[in-house]
């Protein structure tokens, strides 16, 4: 797999420090499981963080600290934690960190149609950001849109292009408030992506804006 578009340094540092929203953590972990380069870079940030912790002084813990931790563990939902584990991909389309969330590969995804043959499946995460799987038919163009915040899009199958770049399996597109684009799935194979956003998209098309609240995009 030849990955050309990688995670940014702030995203990898945020993942290492545990400061990203759960939705972004899931996408980062999924990409890292596919990308040797980003996995190696993450290891360097983890090493720096470990060194800093070793240099910190000790702090006295409260008497009920253990009970508090055990109580939190008892409330576990069965999903991976807020920092998903970047294990190597399995044998299906969905790499292991993502298939753990879904409960299997593509056949376990609960798709919902959003029109034009496009389907999505919103994954349950913490409310700071949202993450969804998108299934876009080959050759289909997504509505022209901008961003109120940051959007990360990881390609899992097929490829898509926008006005500036091509993104194939393993690639991540990082879009922000300055990005306005029209992603188009390449012909030949349906495009499946994992997309995480921390704010609603900005659509030019009136119909897309009217449908936005119903599809939570």
Secondary structure, DSSP 4 states (H G I P E B T S, - for coil): ----S---HHHHHHHHHT-S-HHHHHHHHHHHHH-HHHHHHHHHHHHHHHHHHHHSPP-PPPTTHHHHHHHHHHT--SS--SS---PPP-SSSS-HHHHHHHTSSGGG---EEEETTEEEEEEP--TTSEEEEEEE-TTPBPPPEEESS-EEEEEEESEEE-SS-EEETT-EEEE-TT--B--EEPTTS-EEEEEEESS-EEESSHHHHHHHHHHT-
